[in-house]
Amino acid sequence: MWKFAPIFKTTIWGGERIASFKGMSSAGDNIGETWELSGVEGSESIVSGGPEDGMSLPELLDKFGPAIMGERNYRKYGNRFPLLIKFIDAKADLSVQVHPDDKLAESLGECNGKTEMWYVVAADHGSRLANGFKAPVDPADYERLVETGDIEKVLNYENIKPGDVYFIPAGRVHSIGSGAFVAEIQQTSDATYRLYDYHRKGPDGKERQLHTELAKKAINFNDTDGARLTYADRPDIPVNVVRCPYFTTNVMTVDEEVMRDYAELDSFVVLIVTEGSGTLHCGPDAVSNVPTVMEVRQGDTILVSASAKGLSILPDKKMKLIETYVL
């Protein structure tokens, strides 16, 4: 098991909530995101603690390969970690944006597209997000909607609360609203096309760049399936919320010891602690021949190797976790 040092990203819409959430005194102003687990070139995660302390995620995979990734994932992705895990703190509205699918991204020289999901960790009263359209949009109206700002009128806005889950496939227009604090699980990609940004100006005094034409190529104009995903929380039992070709995600509320057996997955597992604290006990794996114990708390993200022989989750009182892997 490994923890990683968070990578702090300053944005014009970021706030101050991430540091306190993670139990840190300060992380600076306008921190919009922390990249908790990243193999993105130039923003690679660094192991924090343990025998591999200071090693980057790519270096970790170079050394242990399929023992961490799983045989199937290693054949498909090699040493390129397929997921990017973030916390996002929206003090102000994010831009209205869209991500490309694999086909479009690859045609533009990218490795892959960007499908993602959000788990709402916290939300101010009245916070909302946009996910998809209220009704299909005529592509011929696209430029007018963007130029006039009427794009906001056709978006599917949803009021949010902690525990809500949203799926955002590539091609879906979306935006996170002010007051939202979310955990994001996505394909490893930083490809984002802004189509509207409220005429907001960046630090240089100029309006931020839009990607109008690229966004038009990426958008699914018939996408009206952006409603919140429904699920029933079950104490001490993982509840599946998303299953797609790029990741499978479960949520868990744990108030007593829970044993997880990942032997049949043939995949690494990422655990994101969204509430509470506790201890993880992991059996021997192909990386370390001895059991490992790790104290975890709210805000931690942990990578568990595919070769781990069982995991025990022992909460101090109550913990909430997100569990995700690639099948």
Secondary structure, 3 states (H helix, E strand, C coil): CEEEECEEEEEEEEECHHHHHCCCCCCCCCEEEEEEECCCCCCCCEECCCCCCCCEHHHHHHHHCHHHHCHHHHHHHCCCCCEEEEEEEECCCCCEEECCCHHHHHHCCCCCCCCEEEEEEEECCCCEEEEEECCCCCHHHHHHHHHHCCHHHHEEEEECCCCCEEEECCCCCEEECCCEEEEEEEECCCCCEEEECCCCECCCCCECCCCHHHHHHHCCCCCCCCCCECCCCCCCCCEEEEECCCCEEEEEEECCCEEECCCCCCCCEEEEEEECEEEEEECCCCCCCCCEEEEEECCCEEEECCCCCCEEEEECCCEEEEEEECC
